[in-house]
Amino acid sequence: MSSVFQLTSTADRPRLRPGERPHWLDVEADRDSFDTWRSAARDRGVPVDVWVSLLVELDLLFEDLRRLGEPKELLRAALDRDQGVHHLCRSERLRAWPVELMESASTHDDLPELLVPERVALRLTPGSSLDPRLDGELFELAYECEAQAAARCRTLESWGLSEALALCSSERPAPDD
């Protein structure tokens, strides 16, 4: 039985995080960037949909975190704080997601359409260019945050916000009584 969560062939890797509501996003406005995106995704060993989705979600998270401090520093501190702590998400499919992303080499894509999580697509202006949101140098950070989020059955955005808020709360001095 086929579904939007399955791929066009069994050799492909997941292009959408398990449990996400799929949304096909037309990225025609970025046509001049498709070769760059494909190359960057291939270099990282992930499908184009995943490379773009993780970087867009990270960029949206950065927008949310700027009020609390430097987003990269907050997320790196959250990752460092969590070293050695093991979490076990109850969803086997979600636990396997970060590993599956890196296991096989699929170059399939459907550009000029991307398969992205609906919750991410809803935060974007329809028809706007995504390329300004994609900093390939931040892919490792996005992937590490996604892996930590998946280990807790959370989204990258949810995990990042909660961890940054926890860090900021622990750094504030206690109020004087």
Secondary structure, DSSP 8 states (H G I E B T S, - for coil): ---TTS-SSTTS--SS-TT--EEEEE-GGGGGGHHHHHHHHHHHTS-HHHHHHHHHHHHHHHHHHTTTS-HHHHHHHHHHHTTT-----S-HHHHHHHHHHTTS-----BTTEEEEEHHHHTTS-TT--SGGG--GGGHHHHHHHHHHHHHTT--HHHHHHHHHHHHHHHHS-----
